[in-house]
Every structure is written in C-alpha cells, then in structure tokens.
Amino acid sequence: MNSLIKNERLQILVIAMATAIGAQFKINPFSGDFFRIGLGVSTFLFFLLFMRHLPYLTIGLASGLFSMVLQAGDWMIATNSFSIQGSIQNNLAAGIYYVVFAVGLSRFKERINEYHPLVLGAIVSVIDFASNVTELIIRGMLLDTHAFHLGEWFQLLAIAIVRSYFVIGLYSSISISQMRFLHAEQQKRMEQMIHIGTGLYGEVFYLKKSMDTIESITVNSFNLSRKLKEENLNGHSVQALEIAQQIHEVKKDSQRILAGLLKLYDSEIVVDLSLSEILDFVVKGNQKYSEMLNKKISIEREAEINVFTPNYFPILTVLNNLVSNAVEAIEKSGIVRVQVVQNETDIVFVVTDSGIGIPDKDHDVIFEPGFTTKFNVEGVAATGIGLSHVRDIVHSLGGAIEVEPSKETGGTRFLVRIPITALQKGGEADVDILRYRG
C-alpha cells in the first residue's frame, strides 16, 4: 500500500514538473505579457487523459504550484525584483488555471472513453476556455487590469479549440494504436486456443468411442463369466469376471479424464464463430503447414453464406483434416480450394485439390479404419485413422461425406454435408457433448 502511494506521488510530481517546464514554451496571443498560452496546458491535458487513475485535483494543485514557482522565478529575473508579493500577484492566476481545468475535467473523468473524439474535444475546449476566463478574472483582480475586447475573447476561444482538438486527436491516435495492438494479441491467443481446442476435440471424440468399446468388452466379459459358470468352469468363470472388473476400472479412469477434457467445452465459455472465421483458421494453419513441407500451394476459400455457430470445433477438425490431407497429396505445387454453400437443409463444405487423386476402386474403403495410401520412405504405411476420424465426426453431426474425382483440378473433391440444425445452438454437437458429461 505504501509503495503504491509513493508511486502515485512520484507520477504526480513528474506530471507537475513536465507541465511547468512545458509552460515555459509559450506564445502571447495578445500584446504585452498580460495573458500567456503555453505548451504546459497541452502537456497537462495529455497526462490527465492517460493517467485517469490519479486524483485530478491533486495533479491540478501540484501542477499549478510548480508552474507558479517556475514562472515567479522568471518574473524575478526579468524584473530584477525579489518581491514575493509581486511574484504571487503576477503568477497566481496562472497556477489557478490548472486547478480549475482539473476540477472541470474531473466531472467527465469516468466517461472519457464513452465520448466520441469530436464531442470530447468540444467538452475540453469549453473547460479550457472557462479556465482561461477564470485566470483572466483573477489576474484582473490582482493587477487591476482591464477586460479584453470582443475580438480578443474570440481569439482566446479559438486557441482553446485548436489546442484541445490537437491533444484529443493525438490521444485518440495513440488509443487506436493500443487497441489495434491488443486486438492483434487477442486474435493470436484466440487462434492458439482454438488450435489446441480443435486437437482436444479429436482426442475427446475418440476417447468417447473407446469408452463405448470398453463398455461392450465389459458386458461381453461378464456374459462369458456367467456362461462359464453355468458350464461348471468356475476357474475360467472367475478369471473372466476379474477381466470384466479390470476393464471396468479402466473405464472409470477414462471417464475421469473425459470429464476433465469436457470442461473445456462448457457452454458458458463457448463463443460463436462465423463460417468465414472458421475458413480463415483452416486456410491460415494449413498454409503454414504447406510451407513447412516446402510446397508452393495456393489455398483458396469461398463462402456463399456466413452464419455463426457455437459448434465450430467439429467443423474445424473435419476441415483441417481434409485440407491437410489435400496438402500432403500435392507433390510440389498446386491448389487447394475450400468452399461453403447451402441448400435447403444442409450446409455443404467442399474441399478440392490438384493432387494425385484417389483411385475409383478405393472410394468405398478410404473411410475405413486402417486404410491408407500414404507410405513413408521405409515403405511403412501411415495409421490411416484420419478419414475414418472425419467420417465418424460427420456422422455424429447427422451429416454425410463423399469423395469424387475433380474434373476441374484433376485431383480429388470431398463433399461434407452437415444439417443446418447441427450448427445451431442446441444442435447435434451440443447434445453429443452433453451426453458424456455424466
């Protein structure tokens, strides 16, 4: 707490000193030295706009005091007089200006960000002009001077307007730059989170399938134990029952892991993404993937519709898998095109590539687990779970997937049809996730 107070005092001290020094760079809009306009006012306003966590009145008092002391020193040197009373009479009004300005702006302190820059500039201009009028009145009382003529009042108002809008314009430019930087950082973090979430979605999906398989094995083991017991094979029956129990323990462990992963998909933290944003993520991620493979591939996107969906993880998983497969199917250079169209009941995602293509005889089996046309340099086959993965996710959404040769590019074209209702809130994807929350 003490360190925070010291830090605030130091900040106020710096603002007051900067304002007082800036006030030394001044212009005299009228003849003589009766009323001075300096850079200190612009400096003072600039700090007030950006340091709203500090007490405005304290800043005004400190800045007025520092400015008055510094100007009093200049006055003593210029007049070769060391009269404290004279220096106060000549410079007190200039110090009061900052106090009045701070009090006036403090009325709008909490809502500064809510105002349009043009409106904020008008408000500050009025406060600046009112502060100048106050300074003028006090200076006239102390020095017994005469009031300005009408033309000089208009000139004073014009200076207040120009100075205020200049500082507000600078403040707005800096604020916009900061917002753009923060937006870029947030966008980067969001892309990272969605990338991680998409990978986790695939793992969760297969973990749920594995649990179904484990449940089936548990039931079969229990039935086998009962049959063996009926046939008086008690030893084998006990062994089969132990296997069933062990498998059941594995299922409970899997359920705990699944429950933790599913917290990432809590409906309260899910945001909606548009299909256009989904395509952007897919294109951007796979463009980097193609560059990593030292391939010159142009990934194009086209969306005839642009609806928002909270169920973007399964769509991202499907499209990422299909597009990455397309990138791998192209030897050195080529084109991958991702399109989104809509018919009466479905949204259709089309992924087309100019790769080596898939033989017609393999079209019926490419979605089966274990099938692959990819081999590494040692001739060892890949796992082949990619398209099987895609098919299962599409089916979980109530959709369908098919493959056909692309007459346009000479490669392959995948068509994924997803019911429009599955992409809406409360669609198939939401139901599927909620089904496994218990």
C-alpha positions as CSV (number, residue, x, y, z in Angstrom):
1,M,0.0,0.0,0.0
2,N,2.8,2.4,0.9
3,S,4.7,1.6,-2.3
4,L,1.5,2.3,-4.3
5,I,1.1,5.7,-2.6
6,K,4.8,6.6,-3.2
7,N,4.4,5.6,-6.9
8,E,1.3,7.8,-7.3
9,R,3.1,10.7,-5.7
10,L,6.1,10.3,-8.0
11,Q,3.8,10.2,-11.0
12,I,2.0,13.4,-9.9
13,L,5.4,15.0,-9.3
14,V,6.6,14.1,-12.8
15,I,3.3,15.5,-14.4
16,A,3.7,18.7,-12.4
17,M,7.3,19.2,-13.4
18,A,6.6,18.4,-17.1
19,T,3.6,20.8,-17.1
20,A,5.7,23.6,-15.5
21,I,8.6,23.1,-17.9
22,G,6.2,23.0,-20.9
23,A,4.6,26.2,-19.8
24,Q,8.0,27.9,-20.4
25,F,7.5,27.4,-24.1
26,K,4.7,29.9,-24.6
27,I,3.1,32.3,-27.1
28,N,1.5,35.6,-26.3
29,P,-1.7,35.9,-28.4
30,F,-2.2,39.4,-27.3
31,S,0.1,42.4,-26.9
32,G,2.1,42.6,-23.8
33,D,2.5,39.9,-21.1
34,F,-1.0,40.0,-19.7
35,F,-2.1,36.6,-20.7
36,R,0.1,33.7,-21.8
37,I,-0.6,30.5,-23.7
38,G,2.0,27.8,-23.3
39,L,2.8,24.1,-24.1
40,G,2.2,23.4,-20.5
41,V,-1.6,23.2,-21.0
42,S,-1.3,20.7,-23.8
43,T,1.1,18.6,-21.6
44,F,-1.2,18.8,-18.7
45,L,-4.3,17.7,-20.7
46,F,-2.3,14.9,-22.3
47,F,-1.3,13.4,-18.9
48,L,-4.9,13.8,-17.5
49,L,-6.3,11.8,-20.4
50,F,-3.8,8.9,-19.9
51,M,-3.4,9.0,-16.1
52,R,-7.0,8.8,-15.0
53,H,-6.2,6.5,-12.1
54,L,-4.6,9.6,-10.4
55,P,-6.6,12.2,-8.5
56,Y,-7.2,15.1,-10.8
57,L,-7.5,17.8,-8.1
58,T,-4.1,16.8,-6.6
59,I,-2.5,16.9,-10.1
60,G,-4.0,20.3,-10.7
61,L,-2.8,21.7,-7.4
62,A,0.7,20.3,-7.9
63,S,1.0,21.5,-11.5
64,G,-0.3,24.9,-10.6
65,L,2.1,25.3,-7.7
66,F,5.1,24.1,-9.8
67,S,4.1,26.4,-12.7
68,M,3.6,29.4,-10.4
69,V,7.0,28.9,-8.7
70,L,8.9,28.5,-12.0
71,Q,7.2,31.5,-13.6
72,A,7.7,33.5,-10.5
73,G,11.5,32.8,-10.8
74,D,11.4,34.0,-14.4
75,W,9.5,37.1,-13.4
76,M,12.0,38.0,-10.6
77,I,14.9,37.6,-13.1
78,A,13.2,39.6,-15.8
79,T,12.2,42.5,-13.5
80,N,15.3,42.3,-11.3
81,S,12.9,42.2,-8.3
82,F,12.8,39.8,-5.5
83,S,9.4,40.8,-4.2
84,I,7.5,37.7,-3.1
85,Q,4.2,39.6,-3.1
86,G,4.8,40.9,-6.6
87,S,5.7,37.4,-7.9
88,I,2.5,36.0,-6.4
89,Q,0.3,38.7,-7.9
90,N,1.7,38.2,-11.4
91,N,1.7,34.3,-11.4
92,L,-1.0,33.1,-9.0
93,A,-3.7,33.3,-11.7
94,A,-1.6,31.0,-14.0
95,G,-1.4,28.4,-11.2
96,I,-5.1,28.6,-10.6
97,Y,-5.8,27.8,-14.2
98,Y,-4.6,24.2,-13.8
99,V,-6.7,23.8,-10.7
100,V,-9.9,24.9,-12.4
101,F,-9.0,22.8,-15.5
102,A,-8.5,19.7,-13.4
103,V,-11.8,20.2,-11.5
104,G,-13.7,20.8,-14.7
105,L,-12.3,17.7,-16.4
106,S,-12.8,15.5,-13.3
107,R,-16.6,15.9,-13.9
108,F,-16.1,13.8,-17.0
109,K,-13.3,11.6,-15.9
110,E,-15.2,8.3,-15.6
111,R,-16.9,8.7,-19.0
112,I,-14.0,9.9,-21.2
113,N,-13.8,6.7,-23.2
114,E,-17.6,6.9,-23.8
115,Y,-17.4,10.2,-25.7
116,H,-16.8,10.5,-29.4
117,P,-13.5,12.4,-30.0
118,L,-15.4,15.3,-31.6
119,V,-17.6,15.6,-28.5
120,L,-14.7,15.1,-26.1
121,G,-12.8,17.9,-27.9
122,A,-15.8,20.2,-27.6
123,I,-16.0,19.5,-23.8
124,V,-12.3,20.1,-23.3
125,S,-12.5,23.3,-25.3
126,V,-15.2,24.6,-23.0
127,I,-13.2,23.6,-19.9
128,D,-10.1,25.2,-21.4
129,F,-11.9,28.4,-22.2
130,A,-13.6,28.6,-18.8
131,S,-10.2,28.1,-17.1
132,N,-8.7,30.9,-19.2
133,V,-11.6,33.1,-18.2
134,T,-11.1,32.3,-14.5
135,E,-7.4,33.1,-14.9
136,L,-8.3,36.4,-16.6
137,I,-10.7,37.4,-13.9
138,I,-8.2,36.6,-11.1
139,R,-5.3,38.3,-12.9
140,G,-7.5,41.4,-13.4
141,M,-8.4,41.5,-9.7
142,L,-4.8,41.2,-8.6
143,L,-3.3,43.5,-11.1
144,D,-6.2,45.8,-11.7
145,T,-6.2,45.3,-15.5
146,H,-8.9,45.9,-18.0
147,A,-11.1,43.2,-19.7
148,F,-10.4,42.1,-23.2
149,H,-12.3,43.3,-26.3
150,L,-14.7,41.0,-28.0
151,G,-12.2,40.1,-30.8
152,E,-9.7,39.0,-28.2
153,W,-12.3,36.8,-26.5
154,F,-12.9,35.0,-29.8
155,Q,-9.2,34.7,-30.3
156,L,-8.9,33.1,-26.9
157,L,-11.8,30.7,-27.7
158,A,-10.1,29.7,-31.0
159,I,-6.9,28.9,-29.2
160,A,-8.7,26.7,-26.7
161,I,-10.5,24.9,-29.6
162,V,-7.3,24.3,-31.6
163,R,-5.3,23.2,-28.6
164,S,-8.0,20.9,-27.3
165,Y,-8.6,19.2,-30.6
166,F,-4.9,18.8,-31.2
167,V,-4.4,16.9,-27.9
168,I,-7.6,14.9,-28.3
169,G,-6.5,13.9,-31.8
170,L,-3.1,12.8,-30.5
171,Y,-4.8,10.9,-27.6
172,S,-7.3,9.2,-30.0
173,S,-4.5,8.1,-32.4
174,I,-2.5,6.6,-29.5
175,S,-5.6,4.9,-28.1
176,I,-6.5,3.4,-31.5
177,S,-2.9,2.1,-31.9
178,Q,-3.1,0.5,-28.5
179,M,-6.5,-1.1,-29.3
180,R,-5.1,-2.5,-32.6
181,F,-2.2,-4.0,-30.8
182,L,-4.4,-5.5,-28.1
183,H,-6.7,-6.8,-30.7
184,A,-3.8,-8.4,-32.6
185,E,-2.6,-10.1,-29.4
186,Q,-6.1,-11.3,-28.5
187,Q,-6.6,-12.6,-32.0
188,K,-3.3,-14.5,-31.7
189,R,-4.2,-16.0,-28.4
190,M,-7.6,-16.9,-29.7
191,E,-6.1,-18.7,-32.7
192,Q,-3.8,-20.7,-30.3
193,M,-6.7,-21.6,-28.1
194,I,-8.9,-22.7,-31.0
195,H,-6.0,-24.7,-32.4
196,I,-5.5,-26.5,-29.1
197,G,-9.2,-26.9,-28.7
198,T,-9.6,-28.5,-32.1
199,G,-6.9,-31.0,-31.3
200,L,-8.5,-31.8,-28.0
201,Y,-11.9,-32.2,-29.6
202,G,-10.5,-35.0,-31.8
203,E,-8.9,-36.7,-28.8
204,V,-12.2,-36.4,-26.8
205,F,-14.2,-37.8,-29.7
206,Y,-12.0,-40.9,-29.9
207,L,-11.9,-41.3,-26.2
208,K,-15.7,-41.5,-26.1
209,K,-15.6,-44.1,-28.8
210,S,-13.1,-46.1,-26.9
211,M,-15.3,-45.9,-23.8
212,D,-18.1,-47.4,-25.8
213,T,-15.8,-50.2,-26.9
214,I,-14.7,-50.7,-23.3
215,E,-18.3,-50.9,-22.2
216,S,-19.0,-53.5,-24.8
217,I,-15.9,-55.6,-23.8
218,T,-17.0,-55.3,-20.1
219,V,-20.5,-56.7,-20.9
220,N,-19.1,-59.5,-23.1
221,S,-16.6,-60.5,-20.4
222,F,-19.4,-60.6,-17.8
223,N,-21.6,-62.7,-20.0
224,L,-18.7,-65.0,-20.7
225,S,-18.1,-65.4,-17.0
226,R,-21.8,-66.3,-16.4
227,K,-21.8,-68.9,-19.2
228,L,-18.6,-70.4,-18.0
229,K,-20.1,-70.7,-14.5
230,E,-23.2,-72.4,-15.9
231,E,-20.9,-74.9,-17.6
232,N,-19.2,-75.5,-14.2
233,L,-15.9,-74.0,-15.4
234,N,-15.6,-71.9,-12.2
235,G,-11.9,-71.2,-12.6
236,H,-12.4,-69.7,-16.0
237,S,-15.5,-68.0,-14.9
238,V,-13.7,-66.2,-12.1
239,Q,-10.9,-65.2,-14.4
240,A,-13.4,-63.8,-17.0
241,L,-15.1,-61.9,-14.1
242,E,-11.8,-60.4,-13.0
243,I,-11.1,-59.2,-16.5
244,A,-14.5,-57.6,-16.6
245,Q,-13.8,-55.8,-13.3
246,Q,-10.4,-54.6,-14.5
247,I,-11.8,-53.3,-17.7
248,H,-14.5,-51.5,-15.7
249,E,-11.7,-49.8,-13.7
250,V,-10.1,-48.7,-16.9
251,K,-13.5,-47.2,-18.0
252,K,-13.8,-45.3,-14.7
253,D,-10.3,-43.8,-15.2
254,S,-11.3,-42.9,-18.8
255,Q,-14.4,-41.2,-17.5
256,R,-12.4,-39.0,-15.1
257,I,-10.1,-38.0,-18.0
258,L,-13.0,-37.3,-20.2
259,A,-14.8,-35.2,-17.6
260,G,-11.7,-33.0,-17.3
261,L,-11.4,-32.5,-21.0
262,L,-15.1,-31.8,-21.4
263,K,-14.8,-28.8,-19.1
264,L,-13.1,-27.0,-22.0
265,Y,-16.4,-27.2,-23.9
266,D,-18.5,-25.7,-21.1
267,S,-21.4,-23.9,-22.9
268,E,-20.8,-20.8,-20.7
269,I,-17.4,-20.1,-22.2
270,V,-18.1,-21.0,-25.8
271,V,-18.2,-18.2,-28.3
272,D,-19.8,-18.3,-31.7
273,L,-17.6,-18.3,-34.8
274,S,-18.7,-17.5,-38.3
275,L,-18.1,-19.9,-41.1
276,S,-15.9,-17.2,-42.6
277,E,-13.7,-17.1,-39.5
278,I,-13.6,-20.9,-39.5
279,L,-12.3,-20.9,-43.1
280,D,-9.7,-18.3,-42.1
281,F,-8.3,-20.5,-39.4
282,V,-8.2,-23.5,-41.7
283,V,-6.5,-21.6,-44.5
284,K,-4.0,-19.9,-42.3
285,G,-3.0,-23.0,-40.4
286,N,-2.6,-25.2,-43.5
287,Q,-0.8,-22.5,-45.4
288,K,1.9,-22.7,-42.8
289,Y,1.8,-26.5,-43.0
290,S,2.4,-26.4,-46.7
291,E,5.3,-24.0,-46.2
292,M,6.8,-26.3,-43.6
293,L,6.6,-29.1,-46.2
294,N,8.4,-26.8,-48.7
295,K,5.5,-26.9,-51.1
296,K,4.1,-24.0,-53.1
297,I,0.4,-24.4,-52.6
298,S,-2.3,-21.8,-53.0
299,I,-5.2,-22.4,-50.6
300,E,-8.3,-20.6,-51.7
301,R,-11.5,-20.1,-49.8
302,E,-15.0,-19.2,-50.9
303,A,-18.1,-18.8,-48.7
304,E,-21.5,-18.2,-50.2
305,I,-23.0,-17.9,-46.7
306,N,-21.6,-16.7,-43.4
307,V,-23.6,-18.0,-40.5
308,F,-22.4,-18.1,-36.9
309,T,-22.1,-21.4,-34.9
310,P,-21.1,-22.4,-31.4
311,N,-20.2,-25.9,-32.7
312,Y,-17.1,-24.9,-34.5
313,F,-14.7,-27.5,-33.0
314,P,-16.0,-30.5,-35.0
315,I,-16.2,-28.4,-38.2
316,L,-12.6,-27.2,-37.7
317,T,-11.4,-30.7,-37.0
318,V,-13.1,-32.1,-40.2
319,L,-11.8,-29.3,-42.5
320,N,-8.3,-29.2,-41.0
321,N,-8.0,-33.0,-41.6
322,L,-9.3,-32.8,-45.2
323,V,-7.2,-29.7,-46.1
324,S,-4.0,-31.1,-44.6
325,N,-4.6,-34.4,-46.5
326,A,-5.0,-32.3,-49.7
327,V,-1.8,-30.5,-49.0
328,E,0.0,-33.8,-48.5
329,A,-1.5,-35.2,-51.7
330,I,0.1,-32.4,-53.8
331,E,3.7,-33.2,-54.7
332,K,5.4,-29.8,-55.1
333,S,2.9,-27.2,-56.1
334,G,-0.8,-26.9,-56.7
335,I,-4.2,-25.6,-55.5
336,V,-6.5,-26.4,-52.6
337,R,-9.9,-24.9,-52.6
338,V,-12.3,-24.8,-49.7
339,Q,-15.9,-23.8,-50.4
340,V,-19.1,-23.4,-48.4
341,V,-22.5,-23.5,-50.0
342,Q,-26.0,-24.0,-48.6
343,N,-29.1,-26.0,-49.9
344,E,-32.5,-26.3,-48.3
345,T,-31.5,-28.4,-45.3
346,D,-27.7,-28.7,-45.3
347,I,-24.5,-26.6,-45.3
348,V,-22.1,-28.2,-47.7
349,F,-18.3,-27.9,-47.3
350,V,-16.3,-28.7,-50.4
351,V,-12.6,-29.4,-50.4
352,T,-10.9,-29.7,-53.8
353,D,-7.3,-30.3,-54.5
354,S,-5.0,-30.7,-57.5
355,G,-3.1,-33.7,-56.0
356,I,-2.5,-37.2,-57.3
357,G,-6.1,-38.2,-56.7
358,I,-7.7,-41.3,-55.2
359,P,-8.4,-44.4,-57.5
360,D,-12.0,-45.1,-58.0
361,K,-11.7,-48.6,-56.6
362,D,-10.6,-47.1,-53.2
363,H,-13.5,-44.6,-52.9
364,D,-15.6,-47.1,-50.9
365,V,-12.9,-48.1,-48.5
366,I,-10.9,-44.9,-47.8
367,F,-13.1,-44.1,-44.7
368,E,-12.5,-47.5,-43.1
369,P,-10.1,-47.6,-40.1
370,G,-6.6,-48.7,-41.1
371,F,-6.9,-47.9,-44.8
372,T,-4.2,-45.6,-46.2
373,T,-2.5,-44.7,-49.5
374,K,0.4,-43.0,-47.7
375,F,3.7,-44.6,-47.0
376,N,6.9,-43.2,-45.6
377,V,10.4,-43.6,-47.1
378,E,10.8,-47.0,-45.5
379,G,7.6,-48.2,-47.1
380,V,5.7,-48.3,-43.7
381,A,2.1,-47.4,-44.0
382,A,0.5,-44.5,-42.1
383,T,-2.1,-45.2,-39.5
384,G,-4.9,-44.3,-41.8
385,I,-7.2,-43.0,-39.0
386,G,-7.6,-39.5,-40.5
387,L,-10.5,-40.1,-42.9
388,S,-12.1,-42.6,-40.5
389,H,-11.9,-39.9,-37.9
390,V,-13.5,-37.4,-40.3
391,R,-16.3,-39.8,-41.2
392,D,-17.2,-40.5,-37.6
393,I,-17.4,-36.8,-36.7
394,V,-19.5,-36.0,-39.7
395,H,-21.9,-38.9,-38.8
396,S,-22.0,-37.7,-35.2
397,L,-23.4,-34.4,-36.5
398,G,-26.0,-36.2,-38.6
399,G,-24.2,-35.4,-41.8
400,A,-22.7,-37.3,-44.7
401,I,-19.4,-37.3,-46.5
402,E,-18.5,-38.5,-50.0
403,V,-15.5,-38.3,-52.3
404,E,-15.3,-38.0,-56.1
405,P,-12.6,-37.1,-58.7
406,S,-12.3,-33.4,-59.5
407,K,-12.7,-32.7,-63.2
408,E,-11.7,-29.1,-62.6
409,T,-8.3,-29.7,-60.9
410,G,-7.6,-33.4,-61.8
411,G,-7.3,-34.2,-58.1
412,T,-9.9,-35.2,-55.5
413,R,-13.0,-33.5,-54.2
414,F,-14.6,-34.2,-50.8
415,L,-18.2,-33.1,-50.0
416,V,-19.3,-32.8,-46.4
417,R,-23.0,-32.2,-45.8
418,I,-23.9,-31.0,-42.3
419,P,-27.6,-30.3,-41.3
420,I,-28.1,-26.6,-40.6
421,T,-29.7,-27.6,-37.3
422,A,-26.4,-29.3,-36.2
423,L,-24.6,-26.0,-36.4
424,Q,-27.1,-24.1,-34.3
425,K,-27.2,-23.8,-30.6
426,G,-28.5,-27.0,-29.1
427,G,-27.7,-28.9,-32.3
428,E,-26.3,-32.4,-32.6
429,A,-22.8,-31.4,-31.4
430,D,-24.1,-29.9,-28.2
431,V,-26.2,-32.9,-27.5
432,D,-23.3,-35.3,-28.2
433,I,-21.1,-33.5,-25.7
434,L,-23.7,-33.2,-23.0
435,R,-24.5,-36.9,-23.3
436,Y,-21.0,-37.6,-22.0
437,R,-20.9,-35.1,-19.2
438,G,-22.1,-37.7,-16.7
